[in-house]
C-alpha cells in the first residue's frame, strides 16, 4: 500500500530506533562477556535485521545480509526457522531476501537460525546462531469501536460524574504513535466531556429528565496523537437521564364526587382520585390521609399500581343513618428531593363527596352466629333461645322466621323467633346441633337473610358405667390364695371424670374384689387349690359406680372358669372343655367326602348324556336324515303353456293312497331319525276333509317317540278345519262334480287357453281331481 508523509516519518523513526537498539545490544554483550569473551570472539557480524511491513516495490526485496569472517568461495550460508524457503531465502553471498509482503499485525517478528557450511561436504564451518527479523510497523490500521455505547446518569448528578467509558482499539504497534488513540466529542460538549482514556463525564449538575431524558453524542477516535493527521473512527453514544423524585405530586382536580349503594360489602372500590406527577411511576410515592373521623371510620384511601388514590369501604353503609359523606383527602411525599423542580399552584388536598344510594335490603340479624346450650334431659317443647332480625329499610317490614332443615330437632316461632325442642336431646348421639334460621320480609320481594345457630347439648349423668376386660376370665387350678386373677375397668359415655368404684353385689366364697383407686379393680383368689377337672363356672356380680351427679351404677356378672395350668402358672392355653365350639376335623372331612361324591356323580351324568347325543348325531350323518315333507301349494304357475312348473301329484298322493290330504297353507315338518323309533299308532282312515286327523296323527307320533330327537321345526298349519261353514276354498280338493262353475267357455277362447280348459274341463273322474 502507498505511504503517506506520516508513514515515511514513522519508518525513519523506526530505523533510528532499530540502530540504537543494535548498538545498545552489542555494548551490553561486550560488557557482560568481559575479557574471557574476547579470547573466543565469534566470527558472526550481525544479530538483528529489520524490514518494513507492506513494503512497496517488486518481489523479492532485500531484508539484510549475513556476514562471517570465515566466509569464502567454498562456503555457503544456510538458514532455518519461521518462513524459511517460503518467505525468506538466503543466496550464496549471504543476502536474505523476502518473497512475500509482510504484515506486522499478523506476525511482528521471525526467529531464524543461521549457519555457515562447507559447500562441498556440508560440514559446519561456523556454529549455528539465532537471529531475529523484526517487522517495522506502519500506520495501516484505523481505530475500531467494538459497538455502540449506551450509558445512564441520574438527573441532578454533580458535575464531573462519570457516565460511561468508551474504548477504541488499533491493530498497529501500541508502542508507537501508530497504535495510540485519542478521543474527542463531536457534539454535546456543553454538557459532557471526554478524556484521553475515553471516560465521558458531566460538565454540569442540573440535568433534568423532565426536560430531556436522552442525549445522543458522537465520539471521535484518532491515532498518531502527536500529528494532526491519522486514521480515525466514530461511534454513537446514547446517554439516558435517570429519574429521581424531584417533582411534587398533585391531584388532577380539587374536588371529587362518588356514589355507592348501601348494600356494598367492605373492600368495595368507591372511586379513584387520580394523581399526576411528572416523575416516573417508581418515583411517584404519595401517601394519603382522610378526615374527619366519620369518613376515616367508613372509608380508607389506598394506592393502585399507578400510585393514584383509591377510595374503598371499611364498613357497611346504612342509607337510613347517613345518606351523604363529605370528606377531605390530603396528600404528601416523604421522599421528595428538595427543592422540587415544579412550582406553582398544586392540589395537595381534595374534597370528596360520597352519596349513599338506598337499596331494599334483606332483614338484618342482631348476630350472624347464635350460641345456645340446653341440658340433654330437657323435656320436649323446652325453650332453646331466641333469634331476632329487623328490616333495615325505612319501610320496617315485618319479618318471619323459619328453619328449612326437616331433620332439625328444633322448631322456631315464625313471628317471635323463639326456638323450642321437638324431642329430647341425647348428647351421646349428637353433642352439637348446628342449623340455619331464615328471616324473610313479608313484602312483595320477600328478601331473605340467614343466621347460624349452634346448640350445645349439656351432658347429664344418664349412662351407667360398663365393665371392660371382664370376659374370658380363667383361674388356674393350682392358684394360691391372694393371687390376682384379672384386673377389670369401666367406661362411661358421660362427660364426668372417669373415676369408678367397684364392689360385689354378693359375697363370694372363692374370690374378692379390691379397688385399685385408679378406676380399676382386681379380682383376687380367696381360697386356692381348685379341682383341675372342675367344670363349674364361678359367677361374680360386680357393681361399678361412677362419680357423676346423680351417681349411677351397673351390675355385671363376670364368669370365672377353671383352667389346668403348668408350674409356671401360664394361662395362654386355657380352654374349658365344655366351651369348645365349632366343627371338628372329622366332621369337616366327612362333609368334604360328600361334596366330592356328589360332584363325581354329576360329572358322570353329564358325560353320559353328551355321549348319547354325539352318537345319535353321528348315526344321523352316516345314514342320512329321514324326513317327511308336506308341500304347500300356493303358486299361480307360469301360464297355460307351463305344465311342468309344479307337480300336483305330491298334493294328491295322500288322498289317493287313503291318507290325509294337505290343505293350502300347510308347511313342512322335518324330523331327524331316532336310534330306536317306536312304532307309530295306526293312522285313522282319512278322507277328503280329514286333514285335521292327519296333523293330530303326526303330533301323536312325535309325542310318543320318547327316544327320538325333537322336531327341528314345527311351522304353523294354515288349515281350514271341518268346523268351517265355508268348507275348503282350495280348488285342489274340489271335483268337477261338486263344482258349480262351468269352465267349458275356456275352449272358446282359443288355442292359448287350451291347456287351462283341459285342466278345468270335466273328464269323468269321480274324485273330482284334474289328474
Secondary structure as UniProt FT lines:
FT   HELIX           5..39
FT   STRAND          48..52
FT   TURN            53..54
FT   STRAND          61..65
FT   TURN            69..70
FT   TURN            73..74
FT   STRAND          75..81
FT   TURN            82..83
FT   TURN            85..87
FT   STRAND          88..90
FT   TURN            92..93
FT   STRAND          95..98
FT   TURN            104..106
FT   STRAND          109..118
FT   TURN            119..121
FT   STRAND          124..136
FT   STRAND          144..145
FT   STRAND          149..154
FT   TURN            155..156
FT   TURN            159..160
FT   STRAND          162..165
FT   STRAND          168..169
FT   TURN            174..175
FT   HELIX           177..179
FT   STRAND          181..185
FT   TURN            189..191
FT   STRAND          192..194
FT   TURN            196..197
FT   STRAND          199..202
FT   TURN            209..211
FT   STRAND          214..223
FT   TURN            225..226
FT   STRAND          232..242
FT   STRAND          250..251
FT   STRAND          255..261
FT   TURN            262..263
FT   TURN            266..267
FT   STRAND          269..273
FT   STRAND          275..276
FT   HELIX           281..283
FT   STRAND          286..291
FT   HELIX           293..298
FT   STRAND          299..303
FT   TURN            305..306
FT   STRAND          309..313
FT   TURN            319..321
FT   STRAND          324..333
FT   TURN            334..335
FT   STRAND          349..357
FT   STRAND          364..365
FT   STRAND          369..375
FT   TURN            376..377
FT   TURN            380..381
FT   STRAND          383..386
FT   STRAND          389..390
FT   TURN            394..395
FT   STRAND          399..402
FT   TURN            406..407
FT   STRAND          410..412
FT   TURN            414..416
FT   STRAND          418..421
FT   TURN            427..429
FT   STRAND          432..441
FT   STRAND          448..458
FT   STRAND          466..468
FT   STRAND          473..476
FT   TURN            477..478
FT   TURN            481..482
FT   STRAND          484..491
FT   STRAND          500..504
FT   STRAND          511..515
FT   STRAND          520..525
FT   TURN            532..533
FT   STRAND          537..546
FT   STRAND          553..563
FT   TURN            567..568
FT   TURN            572..573
FT   HELIX           577..579
FT   HELIX           585..623
FT   TURN            640..641
FT   HELIX           649..656
FT   TURN            657..658
FT   TURN            664..665
FT   STRAND          669..670
FT   TURN            675..676
FT   TURN            688..689
FT   HELIX           691..704
FT   TURN            706..707
FT   STRAND          713..714
FT   TURN            722..723
FT   TURN            725..726
FT   TURN            732..733
FT   TURN            736..738
FT   HELIX           744..749
FT   HELIX           751..753
FT   HELIX           754..760
FT   TURN            766..767
//
